[in-house]
Amino acid sequence: MTAKTSVPVDTVKKPAGSGKMPDSIQIVEFVLGDEHFAIDLFDVKEVVEYTTITRLPNVPAYVRGIIDLRGEITTIIDLKHRLNIIEESAVPVESSRIIVLDDTLARSKTGILVDDVTSVSTFEGNQVDYTSASVSRDETSILGIIKRRVRVRDKETNELIIWIDIRQLLGDIDAPV
């Protein structure tokens, strides 16, 4: 088994919120199935390699279980299950990553299981479509759609990244099980 690696991502201070759309956003981009997603960089503490997850009885189905992360019990949320993404990944679960969330997001130490973490990026505010987030007035937890220009076979196109509000998605986890 390979050694566990950890990538700290809390090296930048969070800007003070002003209530208006930000000039730029910093995100951690990851893959679930065939789609690209992102969460706010400041909601992330670190990214670690997959490790054995101990299942818990009588918890919501999206709670994958717990791990021992450097002596601290960390609850692992299966984000694909939480978002109702049914497509299977071509990569084995042992190759997946765990994004450990900032301690202020939940009462207990929490991580989210994702297929892969691809980058930490900064996007300008004009690269985010906030109107697409309001497709459904129900609990979508989508903050916006980030448009990144990419070149595919000598043709420029937009790659879409779904920017989600992890705080809203995990809000019900704080409720007693």
Backbone as JSON Lines, residues from 0, in Angstrom:
{"i":0,"aa":"M","n":[0.85,-1.18,0.0],"ca":[0.0,0.0,0.0],"c":[0.88,1.23,0.0]}
{"i":1,"aa":"T","n":[0.48,2.25,-0.72],"ca":[1.27,3.47,-0.8],"c":[1.08,4.31,0.45]}
{"i":2,"aa":"A","n":[2.05,5.15,0.7],"ca":[1.97,6.04,1.86],"c":[0.87,7.06,1.64]}
{"i":3,"aa":"K","n":[0.21,7.42,2.72],"ca":[-0.86,8.41,2.61],"c":[-0.24,9.78,2.42]}
{"i":4,"aa":"T","n":[-0.78,10.54,1.49],"ca":[-0.3,11.89,1.29],"c":[-1.4,12.86,1.64]}
{"i":5,"aa":"S","n":[-0.99,14.03,2.05],"ca":[-1.93,15.06,2.45],"c":[-1.51,16.36,1.81]}
{"i":6,"aa":"V","n":[-2.46,17.07,1.26],"ca":[-2.17,18.34,0.61],"c":[-2.93,19.43,1.34]}
{"i":7,"aa":"P","n":[-2.23,20.28,2.15],"ca":[-2.94,21.35,2.83],"c":[-3.38,22.41,1.82]}
{"i":8,"aa":"V","n":[-4.57,22.94,2.01],"ca":[-5.06,23.94,1.07],"c":[-5.46,25.23,1.77]}
{"i":9,"aa":"D","n":[-5.08,25.37,3.04],"ca":[-5.51,26.55,3.78],"c":[-4.41,27.61,3.86]}
{"i":10,"aa":"T","n":[-3.7,27.81,2.74],"ca":[-2.59,28.73,2.75],"c":[-2.98,30.16,2.4]}
{"i":11,"aa":"V","n":[-4.22,30.38,1.98],"ca":[-4.67,31.71,1.58],"c":[-5.77,32.16,2.54]}
{"i":12,"aa":"K","n":[-5.71,33.42,2.95],"ca":[-6.74,33.95,3.85],"c":[-8.02,34.24,3.09]}
{"i":13,"aa":"K","n":[-9.15,33.96,3.73],"ca":[-10.46,34.17,3.12],"c":[-10.79,35.66,3.1]}
{"i":14,"aa":"P","n":[-11.22,36.19,1.94],"ca":[-11.58,37.6,1.88],"c":[-12.87,37.86,2.64]}
{"i":15,"aa":"A","n":[-12.98,39.07,3.16],"ca":[-14.2,39.44,3.89],"c":[-15.36,39.53,2.91]}
{"i":16,"aa":"G","n":[-16.51,39.0,3.29],"ca":[-17.68,39.01,2.41],"c":[-18.3,40.4,2.36]}
{"i":17,"aa":"S","n":[-18.72,40.82,1.18],"ca":[-19.31,42.14,1.03],"c":[-20.76,42.06,0.59]}
{"i":18,"aa":"G","n":[-21.27,40.83,0.36],"ca":[-22.66,40.68,-0.04],"c":[-22.86,40.77,-1.54]}
{"i":19,"aa":"K","n":[-21.88,41.23,-2.31],"ca":[-22.02,41.29,-3.77],"c":[-21.26,40.13,-4.4]}
{"i":20,"aa":"M","n":[-21.47,39.94,-5.7],"ca":[-20.8,38.85,-6.39],"c":[-19.28,39.11,-6.35]}
{"i":21,"aa":"P","n":[-18.5,38.1,-6.05],"ca":[-17.06,38.29,-5.91],"c":[-16.39,38.61,-7.25]}
{"i":22,"aa":"D","n":[-15.28,39.37,-7.16],"ca":[-14.48,39.65,-8.34],"c":[-13.82,38.38,-8.84]}
{"i":23,"aa":"S","n":[-13.44,37.51,-7.89],"ca":[-12.86,36.22,-8.26],"c":[-13.22,35.21,-7.18]}
{"i":24,"aa":"I","n":[-13.16,33.93,-7.56],"ca":[-13.44,32.86,-6.62],"c":[-12.29,31.87,-6.66]}
{"i":25,"aa":"Q","n":[-12.04,31.22,-5.53],"ca":[-11.03,30.18,-5.46],"c":[-11.75,28.89,-5.09]}
{"i":26,"aa":"I","n":[-11.5,27.86,-5.88],"ca":[-12.24,26.61,-5.7],"c":[-11.3,25.41,-5.71]}
{"i":27,"aa":"V","n":[-11.8,24.31,-5.16],"ca":[-11.17,23.01,-5.31],"c":[-12.05,22.25,-6.29]}
{"i":28,"aa":"E","n":[-11.46,21.84,-7.39],"ca":[-12.21,21.14,-8.44],"c":[-12.02,19.63,-8.29]}
{"i":29,"aa":"F","n":[-13.13,18.89,-8.44],"ca":[-13.08,17.44,-8.31],"c":[-14.06,16.8,-9.28]}
{"i":30,"aa":"V","n":[-13.94,15.48,-9.42],"ca":[-14.75,14.73,-10.37],"c":[-15.66,13.76,-9.61]}
{"i":31,"aa":"L","n":[-16.92,13.72,-10.05],"ca":[-17.89,12.72,-9.58],"c":[-18.5,12.11,-10.83]}
{"i":32,"aa":"G","n":[-18.25,10.84,-11.07],"ca":[-18.72,10.22,-12.31],"c":[-18.03,10.87,-13.49]}
{"i":33,"aa":"D","n":[-18.83,11.41,-14.43],"ca":[-18.28,12.07,-15.61],"c":[-18.27,13.59,-15.51]}
{"i":34,"aa":"E","n":[-18.74,14.13,-14.4],"ca":[-18.9,15.58,-14.28],"c":[-17.87,16.2,-13.36]}
{"i":35,"aa":"H","n":[-17.58,17.49,-13.64],"ca":[-16.66,18.26,-12.82],"c":[-17.47,19.12,-11.85]}
{"i":36,"aa":"F","n":[-17.04,19.11,-10.6],"ca":[-17.68,19.89,-9.55],"c":[-16.62,20.72,-8.85]}
{"i":37,"aa":"A","n":[-17.09,21.68,-8.05],"ca":[-16.16,22.5,-7.28],"c":[-16.82,22.92,-5.98]}
{"i":38,"aa":"I","n":[-15.99,23.12,-4.97],"ca":[-16.44,23.75,-3.73],"c":[-15.46,24.86,-3.4]}
{"i":39,"aa":"D","n":[-15.9,25.76,-2.56],"ca":[-15.09,26.91,-2.15],"c":[-13.8,26.4,-1.5]}
{"i":40,"aa":"L","n":[-12.67,26.96,-1.91],"ca":[-11.37,26.58,-1.35],"c":[-11.35,26.74,0.16]}
{"i":41,"aa":"F","n":[-12.03,27.75,0.67],"ca":[-11.97,28.05,2.09],"c":[-12.84,27.11,2.93]}
{"i":42,"aa":"D","n":[-13.59,26.22,2.28],"ca":[-14.34,25.18,2.99],"c":[-13.52,23.9,3.11]}
{"i":43,"aa":"V","n":[-12.3,23.91,2.56],"ca":[-11.46,22.71,2.52],"c":[-10.25,22.87,3.42]}
{"i":44,"aa":"K","n":[-9.99,21.83,4.2],"ca":[-8.81,21.82,5.06],"c":[-7.64,21.14,4.35]}
{"i":45,"aa":"E","n":[-7.92,19.96,3.77],"ca":[-6.87,19.2,3.08],"c":[-7.51,18.13,2.2]}
{"i":46,"aa":"V","n":[-6.68,17.52,1.36],"ca":[-7.1,16.41,0.51],"c":[-6.2,15.23,0.86]}
{"i":47,"aa":"V","n":[-6.81,14.07,1.12],"ca":[-6.03,12.88,1.47],"c":[-6.41,11.72,0.56]}
{"i":48,"aa":"E","n":[-5.51,10.76,0.46],"ca":[-5.77,9.56,-0.32],"c":[-6.82,8.72,0.38]}
{"i":49,"aa":"Y","n":[-7.48,7.87,-0.39],"ca":[-8.48,6.96,0.15],"c":[-7.84,6.05,1.19]}
{"i":50,"aa":"T","n":[-8.59,5.76,2.22],"ca":[-8.2,4.79,3.22],"c":[-9.44,3.98,3.58]}
{"i":51,"aa":"T","n":[-9.25,2.87,4.24],"ca":[-10.38,2.01,4.58],"c":[-11.39,2.77,5.43]}
{"i":52,"aa":"I","n":[-12.65,2.66,5.03],"ca":[-13.74,3.36,5.72],"c":[-14.53,2.32,6.51]}
{"i":53,"aa":"T","n":[-14.71,2.59,7.81],"ca":[-15.49,1.71,8.67],"c":[-16.94,2.14,8.61]}
{"i":54,"aa":"R","n":[-17.81,1.23,8.22],"ca":[-19.23,1.54,8.09],"c":[-19.87,1.68,9.46]}
{"i":55,"aa":"L","n":[-20.88,2.55,9.53],"ca":[-21.63,2.77,10.76],"c":[-23.06,2.27,10.58]}
{"i":56,"aa":"P","n":[-23.64,1.69,11.6],"ca":[-25.03,1.25,11.49],"c":[-26.0,2.42,11.71]}
{"i":57,"aa":"N","n":[-27.17,2.31,11.11],"ca":[-28.28,3.22,11.38],"c":[-27.96,4.69,11.12]}
{"i":58,"aa":"V","n":[-27.29,4.98,10.01],"ca":[-27.01,6.35,9.6],"c":[-27.59,6.56,8.2]}
{"i":59,"aa":"P","n":[-27.77,7.81,7.77],"ca":[-28.27,8.03,6.41],"c":[-27.37,7.32,5.38]}
{"i":60,"aa":"A","n":[-27.97,6.91,4.27],"ca":[-27.25,6.12,3.26],"c":[-26.04,6.84,2.69]}
{"i":61,"aa":"Y","n":[-26.06,8.18,2.64],"ca":[-24.92,8.9,2.09],"c":[-23.75,9.02,3.07]}
{"i":62,"aa":"V","n":[-23.94,8.64,4.33],"ca":[-22.83,8.6,5.28],"c":[-22.1,7.28,5.05]}
{"i":63,"aa":"R","n":[-20.93,7.37,4.44],"ca":[-20.18,6.17,4.06],"c":[-19.61,5.46,5.28]}
{"i":64,"aa":"G","n":[-19.25,6.23,6.32],"ca":[-18.68,5.66,7.53],"c":[-17.7,6.62,8.17]}
{"i":65,"aa":"I","n":[-16.7,6.05,8.85],"ca":[-15.7,6.87,9.53],"c":[-14.3,6.35,9.22]}
{"i":66,"aa":"I","n":[-13.32,7.24,9.36],"ca":[-11.91,6.86,9.25],"c":[-11.17,7.46,10.44]}
{"i":67,"aa":"D","n":[-9.99,6.92,10.69],"ca":[-9.11,7.48,11.7],"c":[-8.07,8.3,10.94]}
{"i":68,"aa":"L","n":[-8.19,9.61,11.02],"ca":[-7.28,10.5,10.3],"c":[-6.34,11.13,11.32]}
{"i":69,"aa":"R","n":[-5.14,10.58,11.41],"ca":[-4.13,11.05,12.35],"c":[-4.67,11.16,13.78]}
{"i":70,"aa":"G","n":[-5.38,10.12,14.2],"ca":[-5.88,10.06,15.57],"c":[-7.24,10.7,15.79]}
{"i":71,"aa":"E","n":[-7.81,11.32,14.75],"ca":[-9.13,11.95,14.89],"c":[-10.14,11.19,14.05]}
{"i":72,"aa":"I","n":[-11.29,10.85,14.67],"ca":[-12.36,10.18,13.95],"c":[-13.0,11.19,13.0]}
{"i":73,"aa":"T","n":[-13.07,10.83,11.73],"ca":[-13.59,11.71,10.69],"c":[-14.74,11.01,9.98]}
{"i":74,"aa":"T","n":[-15.91,11.65,9.93],"ca":[-17.07,11.11,9.24],"c":[-16.89,11.33,7.74]}
{"i":75,"aa":"I","n":[-17.14,10.29,6.94],"ca":[-16.97,10.38,5.49],"c":[-18.35,10.35,4.81]}
{"i":76,"aa":"I","n":[-18.6,11.37,4.01],"ca":[-19.84,11.5,3.25],"c":[-19.57,11.1,1.81]}
{"i":77,"aa":"D","n":[-20.4,10.21,1.26],"ca":[-20.3,9.82,-0.14],"c":[-21.05,10.87,-0.95]}
{"i":78,"aa":"L","n":[-20.31,11.81,-1.54],"ca":[-20.93,12.94,-2.21],"c":[-21.73,12.52,-3.44]}
{"i":79,"aa":"K","n":[-21.3,11.46,-4.13],"ca":[-22.09,10.98,-5.28],"c":[-23.47,10.53,-4.82]}
{"i":80,"aa":"H","n":[-23.52,9.82,-3.72],"ca":[-24.8,9.35,-3.2],"c":[-25.64,10.54,-2.71]}
{"i":81,"aa":"R","n":[-25.0,11.49,-2.05],"ca":[-25.72,12.66,-1.52],"c":[-26.33,13.5,-2.64]}
{"i":82,"aa":"L","n":[-25.65,13.54,-3.8],"ca":[-26.12,14.32,-4.94],"c":[-26.94,13.48,-5.94]}
{"i":83,"aa":"N","n":[-27.22,12.25,-5.6],"ca":[-27.98,11.33,-6.46],"c":[-27.34,11.14,-7.83]}
{"i":84,"aa":"I","n":[-26.02,11.01,-7.84],"ca":[-25.29,10.72,-9.08],"c":[-25.14,9.2,-9.15]}
{"i":85,"aa":"I","n":[-25.76,8.6,-10.16],"ca":[-25.8,7.14,-10.22],"c":[-24.73,6.52,-11.11]}
{"i":86,"aa":"E","n":[-24.05,7.32,-11.93],"ca":[-23.05,6.75,-12.82],"c":[-21.84,6.28,-12.02]}
{"i":87,"aa":"E","n":[-21.37,5.12,-12.4],"ca":[-20.2,4.54,-11.73],"c":[-18.93,5.13,-12.31]}
{"i":88,"aa":"S","n":[-17.93,5.23,-11.48],"ca":[-16.63,5.73,-11.91],"c":[-15.83,4.59,-12.53]}
{"i":89,"aa":"A","n":[-15.02,4.92,-13.51],"ca":[-14.16,3.92,-14.13],"c":[-12.97,3.59,-13.23]}
{"i":90,"aa":"V","n":[-12.72,4.45,-12.25],"ca":[-11.6,4.24,-11.34],"c":[-12.07,3.48,-10.09]}
{"i":91,"aa":"P","n":[-11.25,2.57,-9.59],"ca":[-11.64,1.85,-8.38],"c":[-11.7,2.79,-7.17]}
{"i":92,"aa":"V","n":[-12.52,2.44,-6.19],"ca":[-12.7,3.31,-5.01],"c":[-11.37,3.55,-4.3]}
{"i":93,"aa":"E","n":[-10.45,2.62,-4.39],"ca":[-9.15,2.79,-3.75],"c":[-8.34,3.93,-4.36]}
{"i":94,"aa":"S","n":[-8.71,4.37,-5.56],"ca":[-8.03,5.49,-6.21],"c":[-8.72,6.83,-5.96]}
{"i":95,"aa":"S","n":[-9.83,6.8,-5.24],"ca":[-10.58,8.03,-4.99],"c":[-9.85,8.88,-3.94]}
{"i":96,"aa":"R","n":[-10.38,10.06,-3.69],"ca":[-9.78,10.99,-2.73],"c":[-10.83,11.39,-1.7]}
{"i":97,"aa":"I","n":[-10.34,11.85,-0.56],"ca":[-11.2,12.37,0.49],"c":[-10.83,13.83,0.7]}
{"i":98,"aa":"I","n":[-11.82,14.7,0.53],"ca":[-11.62,16.13,0.79],"c":[-12.06,16.36,2.22]}
{"i":99,"aa":"V","n":[-11.1,16.67,3.09],"ca":[-11.4,16.94,4.5],"c":[-11.85,18.4,4.59]}
{"i":100,"aa":"L","n":[-13.04,18.59,5.15],"ca":[-13.62,19.92,5.2],"c":[-13.15,20.7,6.41]}
{"i":101,"aa":"D","n":[-13.25,22.02,6.31],"ca":[-12.89,22.91,7.4],"c":[-13.71,22.54,8.64]}
{"i":102,"aa":"D","n":[-13.09,22.61,9.79],"ca":[-13.74,22.21,11.04],"c":[-14.98,23.03,11.38]}
{"i":103,"aa":"T","n":[-15.14,24.21,10.8],"ca":[-16.29,25.06,11.11],"c":[-17.56,24.63,10.37]}
{"i":104,"aa":"L","n":[-17.47,23.68,9.44],"ca":[-18.62,23.29,8.63],"c":[-19.59,22.35,9.33]}
{"i":105,"aa":"A","n":[-19.1,21.57,10.28],"ca":[-19.96,20.59,10.95],"c":[-19.49,20.44,12.4]}
{"i":106,"aa":"R","n":[-20.34,19.83,13.2],"ca":[-19.99,19.62,14.6],"c":[-18.85,18.63,14.75]}
{"i":107,"aa":"S","n":[-18.76,17.67,13.84],"ca":[-17.69,16.68,13.9],"c":[-16.82,16.8,12.67]}
{"i":108,"aa":"K","n":[-15.6,16.31,12.77],"ca":[-14.66,16.33,11.65],"c":[-15.29,15.55,10.49]}
{"i":109,"aa":"T","n":[-15.33,16.17,9.3],"ca":[-16.04,15.59,8.17],"c":[-15.2,15.64,6.9]}
{"i":110,"aa":"G","n":[-15.32,14.59,6.08],"ca":[-14.67,14.55,4.78],"c":[-15.68,14.08,3.75]}
{"i":111,"aa":"I","n":[-15.44,14.45,2.5],"ca":[-16.32,14.0,1.42],"c":[-15.51,13.12,0.47]}
{"i":112,"aa":"L","n":[-16.12,12.0,0.08],"ca":[-15.49,11.05,-0.83],"c":[-15.8,11.47,-2.26]}
{"i":113,"aa":"V","n":[-14.76,11.67,-3.08],"ca":[-14.92,12.06,-4.48],"c":[-14.06,11.13,-5.34]}
{"i":114,"aa":"D","n":[-14.38,11.06,-6.64],"ca":[-13.62,10.18,-7.52],"c":[-12.18,10.64,-7.7]}
{"i":115,"aa":"D","n":[-11.98,11.95,-7.85],"ca":[-10.63,12.5,-8.0],"c":[-10.67,13.99,-7.73]}
{"i":116,"aa":"V","n":[-9.57,14.54,-7.27],"ca":[-9.42,15.99,-7.13],"c":[-8.48,16.41,-8.24]}
{"i":117,"aa":"T","n":[-8.93,17.37,-9.07],"ca":[-8.15,17.72,-10.24],"c":[-7.32,18.99,-10.09]}
{"i":118,"aa":"S","n":[-7.82,19.98,-9.32],"ca":[-7.04,21.2,-9.2],"c":[-7.59,22.13,-8.13]}
{"i":119,"aa":"V","n":[-6.78,23.1,-7.78],"ca":[-7.19,24.26,-7.0],"c":[-7.04,25.42,-7.97]}
{"i":120,"aa":"S","n":[-8.13,26.16,-8.21],"ca":[-8.12,27.18,-9.26],"c":[-8.77,28.47,-8.8]}
{"i":121,"aa":"T","n":[-8.43,29.53,-9.5],"ca":[-9.06,30.84,-9.3],"c":[-9.76,31.21,-10.6]}
{"i":122,"aa":"F","n":[-11.0,31.66,-10.48],"ca":[-11.77,32.11,-11.64],"c":[-12.27,33.51,-11.4]}
{"i":123,"aa":"E","n":[-12.36,34.28,-12.47],"ca":[-12.92,35.63,-12.39],"c":[-14.43,35.52,-12.24]}
{"i":124,"aa":"G","n":[-15.03,36.51,-11.61],"ca":[-16.47,36.52,-11.39],"c":[-17.27,36.4,-12.67]}
{"i":125,"aa":"N","n":[-16.75,36.97,-13.78],"ca":[-17.49,36.9,-15.05],"c":[-17.43,35.52,-15.71]}
{"i":126,"aa":"Q","n":[-16.68,34.58,-15.12],"ca":[-16.63,33.21,-15.63],"c":[-17.68,32.33,-14.95]}
{"i":127,"aa":"V","n":[-18.45,32.91,-14.03],"ca":[-19.45,32.15,-13.29],"c":[-20.84,32.61,-13.71]}
{"i":128,"aa":"D","n":[-21.67,31.65,-14.1],"ca":[-23.07,31.92,-14.44],"c":[-23.91,31.59,-13.22]}
{"i":129,"aa":"Y","n":[-24.38,32.65,-12.54],"ca":[-25.16,32.45,-11.31],"c":[-26.63,32.16,-11.62]}
{"i":130,"aa":"T","n":[-27.11,32.56,-12.79],"ca":[-28.52,32.35,-13.12],"c":[-28.84,30.88,-13.33]}
{"i":131,"aa":"S","n":[-27.87,30.1,-13.81],"ca":[-28.09,28.67,-14.03],"c":[-28.36,27.93,-12.73]}
{"i":132,"aa":"A","n":[-27.92,28.49,-11.62],"ca":[-28.12,27.84,-10.33],"c":[-29.59,27.83,-9.93]}
{"i":133,"aa":"S","n":[-30.39,28.68,-10.55],"ca":[-31.79,28.78,-10.15],"c":[-32.72,27.98,-11.06]}
{"i":134,"aa":"V","n":[-32.23,26.92,-11.68],"ca":[-33.05,26.07,-12.54],"c":[-34.22,25.51,-11.75]}
{"i":135,"aa":"S","n":[-33.94,25.08,-10.54],"ca":[-34.99,24.56,-9.66],"c":[-34.96,25.35,-8.37]}
{"i":136,"aa":"R","n":[-36.1,25.72,-7.87],"ca":[-36.16,26.48,-6.62],"c":[-35.99,25.56,-5.41]}
{"i":137,"aa":"D","n":[-35.98,24.26,-5.64],"ca":[-35.79,23.32,-4.55],"c":[-34.34,23.34,-4.08]}
{"i":138,"aa":"E","n":[-34.02,22.45,-3.17],"ca":[-32.67,22.38,-2.62],"c":[-31.71,21.83,-3.67]}
{"i":139,"aa":"T","n":[-31.11,22.69,-4.46],"ca":[-30.15,22.23,-5.45],"c":[-28.73,22.35,-4.94]}
{"i":140,"aa":"S","n":[-28.48,23.31,-4.07],"ca":[-27.14,23.56,-3.52],"c":[-26.14,23.98,-4.59]}
{"i":141,"aa":"I","n":[-26.61,24.44,-5.74],"ca":[-25.72,24.91,-6.79],"c":[-25.56,26.42,-6.67]}
{"i":142,"aa":"L","n":[-24.31,26.86,-6.47],"ca":[-24.03,28.29,-6.38],"c":[-23.95,28.92,-7.76]}
{"i":143,"aa":"G","n":[-23.43,28.17,-8.71],"ca":[-23.28,28.69,-10.07],"c":[-22.58,27.67,-10.95]}
{"i":144,"aa":"I","n":[-22.47,28.01,-12.23],"ca":[-21.77,27.17,-13.19],"c":[-20.54,27.95,-13.67]}
{"i":145,"aa":"I","n":[-19.38,27.37,-13.47],"ca":[-18.12,28.01,-13.87],"c":[-17.82,27.56,-15.3]}
{"i":146,"aa":"K","n":[-17.52,28.56,-16.14],"ca":[-17.2,28.26,-17.54],"c":[-15.7,28.45,-17.76]}
{"i":147,"aa":"R","n":[-15.03,27.37,-18.15],"ca":[-13.6,27.43,-18.42],"c":[-13.39,27.16,-19.9]}
{"i":148,"aa":"R","n":[-12.67,28.05,-20.57],"ca":[-12.36,27.86,-21.98],"c":[-11.28,26.8,-22.12]}
{"i":149,"aa":"V","n":[-11.56,25.77,-22.93],"ca":[-10.59,24.71,-23.21],"c":[-10.52,24.49,-24.71]}
{"i":150,"aa":"R","n":[-9.38,23.97,-25.14],"ca":[-9.18,23.68,-26.55],"c":[-9.25,22.17,-26.74]}
{"i":151,"aa":"V","n":[-10.18,21.72,-27.58],"ca":[-10.34,20.3,-27.87],"c":[-10.26,20.14,-29.39]}
{"i":152,"aa":"R","n":[-9.24,19.43,-29.84],"ca":[-9.04,19.21,-31.29],"c":[-9.12,20.51,-32.09]}
{"i":153,"aa":"D","n":[-8.32,21.47,-31.73],"ca":[-8.21,22.77,-32.41],"c":[-9.51,23.56,-32.4]}
{"i":154,"aa":"K","n":[-10.4,23.26,-31.47],"ca":[-11.65,24.01,-31.35],"c":[-11.81,24.46,-29.9]}
{"i":155,"aa":"E","n":[-12.11,25.75,-29.7],"ca":[-12.33,26.24,-28.34],"c":[-13.76,26.01,-27.92]}
{"i":156,"aa":"T","n":[-13.92,25.56,-26.7],"ca":[-15.25,25.31,-26.16],"c":[-15.24,25.62,-24.67]}
{"i":157,"aa":"N","n":[-16.42,25.69,-24.07],"ca":[-16.52,25.89,-22.63],"c":[-16.65,24.56,-21.92]}
{"i":158,"aa":"E","n":[-15.81,24.35,-20.92],"ca":[-15.96,23.21,-20.03],"c":[-16.73,23.74,-18.83]}
{"i":159,"aa":"L","n":[-17.77,23.03,-18.41],"ca":[-18.62,23.49,-17.33],"c":[-18.28,22.78,-16.03]}
{"i":160,"aa":"I","n":[-18.17,23.56,-14.97],"ca":[-17.86,23.05,-13.65],"c":[-19.02,23.47,-12.74]}
{"i":161,"aa":"I","n":[-19.63,22.52,-12.07],"ca":[-20.77,22.8,-11.21],"c":[-20.25,23.18,-9.82]}
{"i":162,"aa":"W","n":[-20.46,24.44,-9.44],"ca":[-19.97,24.97,-8.17],"c":[-21.06,24.77,-7.13]}
{"i":163,"aa":"I","n":[-20.8,23.92,-6.13],"ca":[-21.84,23.59,-5.16],"c":[-21.55,24.21,-3.79]}
{"i":164,"aa":"D","n":[-22.63,24.42,-3.05],"ca":[-22.57,24.96,-1.7],"c":[-22.5,23.78,-0.73]}
{"i":165,"aa":"I","n":[-21.31,23.4,-0.34],"ca":[-21.13,22.23,0.52],"c":[-21.76,22.46,1.89]}
{"i":166,"aa":"R","n":[-21.8,23.71,2.33],"ca":[-22.42,24.01,3.63],"c":[-23.9,23.66,3.61]}
{"i":167,"aa":"Q","n":[-24.61,24.03,2.55],"ca":[-26.03,23.71,2.45],"c":[-26.24,22.21,2.3]}
{"i":168,"aa":"L","n":[-25.4,21.57,1.48],"ca":[-25.53,20.13,1.25],"c":[-25.38,19.31,2.52]}
{"i":169,"aa":"L","n":[-24.5,19.76,3.39],"ca":[-24.21,19.0,4.59],"c":[-24.94,19.53,5.81]}
{"i":170,"aa":"G","n":[-25.8,20.51,5.63],"ca":[-26.5,21.11,6.76],"c":[-27.29,20.13,7.59]}
{"i":171,"aa":"D","n":[-27.89,19.14,6.94],"ca":[-28.71,18.19,7.7],"c":[-27.88,17.15,8.45]}
{"i":172,"aa":"I","n":[-26.59,17.12,8.22],"ca":[-25.76,16.16,8.93],"c":[-25.57,16.55,10.38]}
{"i":173,"aa":"D","n":[-25.65,17.85,10.67],"ca":[-25.52,18.31,12.05],"c":[-26.68,17.88,12.92]}
{"i":174,"aa":"A","n":[-27.8,17.51,12.3],"ca":[-28.94,17.04,13.07],"c":[-28.59,15.69,13.69]}
{"i":175,"aa":"P","n":[-29.05,15.41,14.89],"ca":[-28.75,14.12,15.51],"c":[-29.28,12.97,14.65]}
{"i":176,"aa":"V","n":[-28.49,11.92,14.55],"ca":[-28.87,10.76,13.74],"c":[-29.77,9.84,14.53]}
